[in-house]
Amino acid sequence: MTQDLNPWTALREDNKATTCSERAACLIFCLTSVQLAFLHPYLVLVPDERANVFSGLLCALSGVSAWILVKGSSRFIKSPAFIISLVLSILIALSSIFSSTPVSSSYRGFVVLASGFGGFWCARILLAFRARQVLFAWLCLVMMAAVTALSLIGYLVSGQIEYFLDVNSHPLADRMMLLSFAPLAFVFWGKNPVAVASVIVLMLAYAAFYLSNLRAGILIPPILALLAVLFGALRLRYFVALFIPLLVIIVCFFHQLPKAKMGPEYEPTYYRAENYPFSWHIAVKHPLLGIGLRAPRDRFLGDYRITYPYVTKEKFAESVQRVVTSENVFLTFMSGLGFPFVILYTGCVLILFVRLGRMARIPQQATFLPALAVLLPIAAGLLHFQVFDGLLNPQISWFFHVLLGMIPPRPIETA
């Protein structure tokens, strides 16, 4: 179905049903999204703390503004999603209080809570209309193009794609994967000049992933392309035509990687592999509330037996002291926040993901973003979270939960 994607038309449609207070909430939401896309401006509010409290406060402000300034938002208070949000918030607070590092864990817990639930509820409250979804897609397309350009320029200047935008390439690549919902939406919306530009942005983003030397960055997009084939959005013959150049790119990528990165003794490899049993070892000792986010874990090494055959206990202990988290967000939540939190949170994400998958299999509603354009970036995030604690970073957690919040609990309105 061909749709009017003119941002000015969408803005006029939205203005017909929007109050001044709602416009203020939408503006705060958009400004927060811009700050999290570029991490500028950035202020260190708590010295010696790694938690990005400044961005967390912006996320909290956006969430509170949406609840207070938007008429009718109170109807969500009785919803299952709100009750679950409240329960998860209480679990994070209790885990932080009873942690061995209550201050540090509280800062980290606040950032996780503010960015996650702030993003989810801003999307659920503010992006319930097609016009606003179109406007948000335009904003994210512009941000995606700018982030991609800055990544490539950063590589030319310093040899690092994250030079202008982040502290390392993992959160930047994850952010780009989540923002890719916008160019994907314009591609799925139909043939138009914006769709062509969107394809170019996606190709340049993949080039940035190649230059980043991130194995996840180079492997996840082809997996998503295969997923698009399974959902019928990409014809099999087109995927087959892409397969050979993709295979060449992947082979060249792994060929140029340093040999050390390919060995079983490479730190990220042994650390991530060993953290499956080690995180379980910690979690069973503190099953209800965990040990707190980013709490020291080396004290649990005393009675722990190494499982991975290519690392010694001494070497693994050095990594545990330095890295702190599990390099897998669900393992980090399990050991840091306890079994009730990780089971409830993971179950909710899976329910939303399955609901979105069902929507992607039926004819597209005119009043909702192309379901597959939302599903693919969420899938990319879930895959990347297996090797990266993405949800501890507000710039990742915000956009991930915005996408989750855009999954409609029921047919959405058409204002």
Backbone hydrogen bonds, N-H to C=O, Kabsch-Sander energy under -0.5 kcal/mol:
donor,donor_aa,acceptor,acceptor_aa,energy
5,L,3,Q,-0.9
10,A,6,N,-2.2
11,L,7,P,-2.3
12,R,8,W,-2.2
13,E,9,T,-2.4
14,D,10,A,-2.3
15,N,11,L,-2.3
16,K,12,R,-1.1
17,A,13,E,-0.5
17,A,14,D,-1.2
18,T,15,N,-0.7
23,R,19,T,-2.2
24,A,20,C,-2.0
25,A,21,S,-2.0
26,C,22,E,-2.7
27,L,23,R,-2.4
28,I,24,A,-2.3
29,F,25,A,-2.2
30,C,26,C,-2.4
31,L,27,L,-2.6
32,T,28,I,-2.3
33,S,29,F,-2.0
34,V,30,C,-2.2
35,Q,31,L,-2.3
36,L,32,T,-2.3
37,A,33,S,-1.8
38,F,34,V,-1.9
39,L,35,Q,-2.6
40,H,35,Q,-0.5
45,L,43,L,-0.9
49,E,46,V,-1.5
53,V,51,A,-1.8
56,G,52,N,-1.9
57,L,53,V,-2.5
58,L,54,F,-1.8
59,C,55,S,-2.3
60,A,56,G,-2.4
61,L,57,L,-2.7
62,S,58,L,-2.3
63,G,59,C,-2.5
64,V,60,A,-2.8
65,S,61,L,-2.5
66,A,62,S,-2.2
67,W,63,G,-2.0
68,I,64,V,-2.5
69,L,65,S,-3.1
70,V,66,A,-1.1
71,K,69,L,-0.6
73,S,70,V,-1.6
75,R,72,G,-1.7
76,F,73,S,-1.9
77,I,74,S,-1.6
78,K,75,R,-0.6
79,S,76,F,-1.7
83,I,79,S,-1.8
84,I,80,P,-2.6
85,S,81,A,-2.2
86,L,82,F,-2.3
87,V,83,I,-2.2
88,L,84,I,-2.7
89,S,85,S,-2.2
90,I,86,L,-2.2
91,L,87,V,-2.2
92,I,88,L,-2.2
93,A,89,S,-2.4
94,L,90,I,-2.7
95,S,91,L,-2.4
96,S,92,I,-2.2
97,I,93,A,-2.2
98,F,94,L,-2.2
99,S,96,S,-0.9
100,S,291,I,-0.8
105,S,101,T,-2.8
106,S,102,P,-1.6
107,Y,103,V,-2.1
108,R,104,S,-2.2
109,G,105,S,-2.9
110,F,106,S,-2.6
111,V,107,Y,-2.1
112,V,108,R,-2.4
113,L,109,G,-2.7
114,A,110,F,-3.2
115,S,111,V,-2.4
116,G,112,V,-2.1
117,F,113,L,-2.1
118,G,113,L,-0.6
118,G,114,A,-1.2
119,G,115,S,-1.6
120,F,116,G,-2.2
121,W,117,F,-2.5
122,C,118,G,-2.1
123,A,119,G,-2.0
124,R,120,F,-2.4
125,I,121,W,-2.3
126,L,122,C,-3.1
127,L,122,C,-0.6
127,L,123,A,-1.6
130,R,413,E,-0.6
133,Q,129,F,-1.9
134,V,130,R,-2.4
135,L,131,A,-2.2
136,F,132,R,-2.8
137,A,133,Q,-2.4
138,W,134,V,-2.2
139,L,135,L,-2.2
140,C,136,F,-2.6
141,L,137,A,-2.2
142,V,138,W,-2.3
143,M,139,L,-2.4
144,M,140,C,-2.8
145,A,141,L,-2.4
146,A,142,V,-2.4
147,V,143,M,-3.1
148,T,144,M,-2.5
149,A,145,A,-2.4
150,L,146,A,-2.7
151,S,147,V,-2.0
152,L,148,T,-2.2
153,I,149,A,-2.6
154,G,150,L,-2.6
155,Y,151,S,-1.8
156,L,152,L,-1.9
157,V,153,I,-2.2
158,S,154,G,-2.8
159,G,154,G,-0.6
159,G,155,Y,-1.7
160,Q,154,G,-0.9
163,Y,160,Q,-1.2
165,L,162,E,-0.9
166,D,162,E,-2.3
172,L,168,N,-0.9
173,A,169,S,-2.9
174,D,170,H,-2.5
175,R,171,P,-2.1
176,M,172,L,-2.2
177,M,173,A,-2.1
178,L,174,D,-2.1
179,L,175,R,-2.6
180,S,176,M,-1.0
181,F,178,L,-1.4
182,A,179,L,-1.8
184,L,180,S,-2.2
185,A,181,F,-2.3
186,F,182,A,-2.0
187,V,183,P,-2.0
188,F,184,L,-2.7
189,W,185,A,-1.8
190,G,186,F,-0.6
190,G,187,V,-0.9
192,N,190,G,-0.5
195,A,192,N,-0.7
196,V,192,N,-1.5
197,A,193,P,-2.2
198,S,194,V,-2.4
199,V,195,A,-2.1
200,I,196,V,-1.8
201,V,197,A,-2.2
202,L,198,S,-2.3
203,M,199,V,-2.2
204,L,200,I,-2.4
205,A,201,V,-2.3
206,Y,202,L,-2.0
207,A,203,M,-1.7
208,A,204,L,-2.0
209,F,205,A,-2.1
210,Y,206,Y,-2.2
211,L,207,A,-2.1
212,S,208,A,-1.3
213,N,209,F,-0.6
213,N,210,Y,-1.0
214,L,209,F,-0.9
215,R,213,N,-0.6
218,I,214,L,-1.4
219,L,215,R,-1.7
220,I,216,A,-2.5
223,I,219,L,-1.4
224,L,220,I,-2.2
225,A,221,P,-2.2
226,L,222,P,-2.0
227,L,223,I,-2.0
228,A,224,L,-2.4
229,V,225,A,-1.6
230,L,226,L,-2.0
231,F,227,L,-1.5
232,G,229,V,-1.4
233,A,228,A,-2.1
234,L,228,A,-1.2
238,Y,235,R,-0.6
239,F,235,R,-2.0
240,V,236,L,-2.8
241,A,237,R,-1.9
242,L,238,Y,-1.7
243,F,239,F,-1.5
244,I,240,V,-0.9
246,L,242,L,-2.4
247,L,243,F,-2.9
248,V,244,I,-2.4
249,I,245,P,-2.4
250,I,246,L,-2.7
251,V,247,L,-2.6
252,C,248,V,-2.6
253,F,249,I,-2.4
254,F,250,I,-2.4
255,H,251,V,-2.0
256,Q,252,C,-1.9
257,L,253,F,-0.7
261,K,258,P,-1.3
262,M,258,P,-0.5
262,M,259,K,-1.3
263,G,259,K,-0.5
263,G,260,A,-0.9
266,Y,263,G,-1.4
269,T,266,Y,-0.9
270,Y,266,Y,-2.2
271,Y,267,E,-3.1
272,R,268,P,-1.7
273,A,269,T,-2.1
274,E,270,Y,-2.5
275,N,271,Y,-1.3
276,Y,273,A,-1.1
278,F,274,E,-2.1
279,S,275,N,-2.2
280,W,276,Y,-1.5
281,H,277,P,-2.3
282,I,278,F,-1.9
283,A,279,S,-2.7
284,V,280,W,-2.4
285,K,281,H,-0.5
285,K,282,I,-0.9
286,H,282,I,-1.2
290,G,286,H,-1.2
291,I,335,S,-2.0
292,G,336,G,-2.4
295,A,292,G,-1.6
300,F,297,R,-1.7
301,L,298,D,-1.7
304,Y,301,L,-1.3
306,I,304,Y,-0.5
311,V,308,Y,-0.9
316,F,312,T,-2.4
317,A,313,K,-2.3
318,E,314,E,-1.7
319,S,315,K,-1.6
320,V,316,F,-2.5
321,Q,317,A,-2.1
322,R,318,E,-1.3
323,V,319,S,-3.2
324,V,320,V,-1.4
325,T,323,V,-2.2
329,V,385,F,-1.8
329,V,388,F,-0.9
332,T,328,N,-2.7
333,F,329,V,-2.3
334,M,330,F,-2.0
335,S,331,L,-2.5
336,G,332,T,-2.7
337,L,333,F,-2.6
338,G,333,F,-0.8
338,G,334,M,-0.9
339,F,287,P,-2.7
342,V,338,G,-2.0
343,I,339,F,-2.6
344,L,340,P,-2.1
345,Y,341,F,-3.1
346,T,342,V,-2.1
347,G,343,I,-2.1
348,C,344,L,-2.0
349,V,345,Y,-2.4
350,L,346,T,-2.4
351,I,347,G,-2.2
352,L,348,C,-2.3
353,F,349,V,-2.4
354,V,350,L,-2.7
355,R,351,I,-2.3
356,L,352,L,-2.3
357,G,353,F,-2.3
358,R,354,V,-2.1
359,M,355,R,-1.8
360,A,356,L,-2.0
361,R,357,G,-0.6
361,R,358,R,-0.8
362,I,359,M,-1.2
368,F,365,Q,-1.2
373,A,370,P,-1.1
374,V,370,P,-0.9
374,V,371,A,-0.8
375,L,371,A,-2.5
376,L,372,L,-2.4
378,I,374,V,-1.6
379,A,375,L,-2.7
380,A,376,L,-2.5
381,G,377,P,-2.6
382,L,378,I,-2.6
383,L,379,A,-2.3
384,H,380,A,-2.6
385,F,381,G,-2.3
386,Q,383,L,-1.2
387,V,384,H,-1.9
390,G,388,F,-2.0
392,L,389,D,-1.6
393,N,390,G,-2.0
396,I,393,N,-1.4
397,S,390,G,-0.5
397,S,393,N,-2.9
398,W,394,P,-2.5
399,F,395,Q,-0.6
400,F,396,I,-2.5
401,H,397,S,-2.4
402,V,398,W,-2.0
403,L,399,F,-2.0
404,L,400,F,-1.7
405,G,401,H,-2.5
406,M,402,V,-1.3
407,I,404,L,-1.3
413,E,128,A,-0.6
